[in-house]
Amino acid sequence: MPRAKGGFKTHRRHKQILKMAKGMRAGRSRLYRTAREQVYRGLKMAFRERRRKKREFRSLWIVRINAAVRAMGSKYSVFAGWLGKSGVQLDRKALADLALHDLDAFKVVFEQVKSAAVGK
């Protein structure tokens, strides 16, 4: 019985991997075995980093909010507590955007949250 070398489907699968490996250096873009290793590793890292990106943005928003709140004489942890008590439905992303681009609007929100939470 002759040896089966693969043929159409194997060739198509190899081409798909090599296409994904474009831009990599040396044999990693030209040799199927090493290209496959790099492509699988790259896909694994991309999966991991998509989740890490969410964590990093959340911490960035917290830093921005903290900077704006400290300029008004408070701390982020206190402000976060006030947010919970006051019932304001703004998330960290929106608050950080206000703190970065429209500080006057952030001051209005800060005063509203402070008065609602301290007044209770």
Secondary structure, DSSP 8 states (H G I E B T S, - for coil): -------HHHHHHHHHHHHHTTT--THHHH-HHHHHHHHHHHHHHHHHHHHHHHHHHHHHHHHHHHHHHHHTT--HHHHHHHHHHHT----HHHHHHHHHH-HHHHHHHHHHHHHHHHH-
